[in-house]
């Protein structure tokens, strides 16, 4: 399988905004608004959405602690670019 990435020209404006902010990971110009949009889409508070670096961290964070009374834990996984071709 090979990823089908968007053309570089389509990403140029986003990359300029990222460079201008000098945030290359969490709390950048796109990361926080993405959390807000996902929370709105799923009808939950923004404190219920968290970005993580990889699926391993996602799984670790969504497992209830031993002895906890957590009842509603959801994990949403997705591909970085969404589409793949063969």
C-alpha positions in Angstrom: 0.0 0.0 0.0 1.2 3.5 -0.8 -0.2 6.7 0.7 -1.9 9.1 -1.7 -0.8 12.5 -0.3 -2.1 15.9 -1.3 0.0 17.9 -3.7 2.7 20.1 -2.1 1.1 23.2 -3.5 -2.1 22.4 -1.6 -0.2 22.3 1.7 2.0 25.4 1.2 -0.3 27.9 2.9 -0.7 25.5 5.9 3.1 25.1 6.1 3.7 28.8 6.0 1.2 29.3 8.9 2.9 26.6 10.9 6.4 28.1 10.2 5.1 31.6 11.2 3.8 30.3 14.5 7.0 28.3 15.2 4.9 25.5 16.7 5.7 22.2 15.2 3.7 19.9 17.5 1.0 20.3 20.1 -0.7 23.7 20.6 0.0 24.9 17.1 -2.3 26.9 14.9 -4.1 23.7 13.7 -3.8 21.2 16.6 -6.1 23.0 19.1 -8.8 24.1 16.6 -8.9 20.5 15.4 -9.7 19.3 18.9 -12.4 21.9 19.2 -13.9 20.9 15.8 -13.9 17.2 16.8 -15.5 18.0 20.1 -18.2 20.0 18.4 -18.8 17.3 15.8 -19.2 14.6 18.4 -21.2 16.7 20.8 -18.7 16.6 23.7 -16.7 19.2 25.6 -13.3 20.1 24.3 -11.8 18.6 27.5 -13.0 15.2 26.2 -10.8 15.3 23.1 -7.0 14.8 23.2 -4.4 14.5 20.5 -1.7 11.9 21.0 1.5 11.1 19.1 0.7 7.5 18.3 -1.7 4.6 18.7 0.3 3.1 21.6 -0.2 6.3 23.7 -3.9 6.3 22.6 -4.4 2.8 24.0 -2.5 3.6 27.2 -4.6 6.7 27.9 -7.9 5.0 27.2 -7.4 2.0 29.5 -9.1 2.6 32.9 -6.7 2.6 35.9 -7.0 -0.4 38.1 -9.7 0.1 40.6 -11.2 3.1 38.8 -14.9 3.4 38.2 -14.5 4.7 34.6 -17.5 3.6 32.5 -17.3 5.6 29.3 -14.0 5.4 27.5 -13.8 5.8 23.7 -10.8 5.8 21.4 -10.9 7.1 17.9 -8.2 6.1 15.6 -7.6 7.3 12.1 -5.0 7.3 9.3 -2.8 10.3 9.0 -3.8 11.0 5.5 -7.0 9.1 5.1 -6.6 7.3 1.8 -4.2 4.7 0.5 -3.7 3.2 -2.9 -2.2 -0.1 -3.9 
